[in-house]
């Protein structure tokens, strides 16, 4: 996932619209749309505002992998446990 996809996922999980998040952060809804689509990258300041509004860290916005994307640990078994 890229930054925009992470922002969108977190925003949707919190049931916040693009317009609401954009207003909280102080950017236009069109700018937030571009960030979520990956055509624009947020500045560090905007990234911080977005992470604060979504209740996460900047690292969570930047994270390439989520637990869902990671392959299962081949050493961990569930059968016969």
Secondary structure, 3 states (H helix, E strand, C coil): CCHHHHHHHHHHHCCCCHHHHHHHHCCCHHHHHHHHHCCCCCCHHHHHHHHHHHCCCHHHHHCCCCCCCCCCCCCCCCCCC
